[in-house]
Amino acid sequence: MSTDLAPTGAAALRRLAQVSILFAVASLLATAVALMRLPHAVGAGQGIVVAAGMLVGALAFAFGVMISLRKPRARRMGFAVVAAAFAAAVLFGLLAAVVPESSAAFGAWTLVLLGYAAFATHRLVRWPAAVRDEPKSDLRIFISYRRDDSRETVGRIHDHLRGDFEGENLFLDVDRQAAGEDYRVVIGRALEHADAVLVVIGTRWLTLAGRDGRRRLDDEGDMVRIEIETALARRLRVIPVLVQGTAMPGENDLPPPLRPLSFLTALPVRPDPDFRPDMRRLVAALLGEDGNEEDREAEAVAGTA
């Protein structure tokens, strides 16, 4: 699940987690009270009441903890809690009808169950679009960039991607290259296992020069050139990522081996307030999803939360 939440979405989930944990405790207490009010019930009847109360309490507590810890599949657990709460409401509603002397207590708890189920359903339907309910993807991503061009932006992109992809599957040269290693070997090894390559292009990416005054991209030994050239030669999925308001380089701006890059569809990643929606589109593109649909869902959530 992504950890980069809008404040409203994060607050709504925290509230749902707190209410769910309190509801779990209340469910256990209500079960104990129900047993005291059914002293003459047969063992099977008492067992049904205990089972229903324990099930609702355990599911609600697990749901609250999963939300608090940002665990995947929390939303699915939430729907299970809602179903259990509705079933328990039916049970306690029947008890209110057949045990007149305790109808007030059973009726009150029935209303609590229905109230929680309605509240939880409302929040589950309006689940923040930025919070993925599936386990992190195992897609392996290689990030190509120039440190002197976009280091800070790339760091933020990398941190955001960790919310949707396993950290060990995100290759960033500063993370993986040990002192004394031949960077060409490191790049080749990393690209052997990569499923996608992000080429981050900032305002100086194209024009940065080496000590000899030549443009780095024109140097066959340039690290970034080797990364892109290798990725294109291996027919990996390459996504240009434009930062700092940079335009996509034209075919004639690139050395011949890199010219296919100019024909690939690029995605912008802009500063706030556009960073999060741009990153949602980038993540959706990597996962093969409809990023525009996620944006529309996020806007709907923001408007109704």
Order of alpha helices (4+ residues) and beta strands (2+ residues): alpha-alpha-alpha-alpha-beta-alpha-beta-alpha-alpha-beta-alpha-beta-beta-alpha-alpha
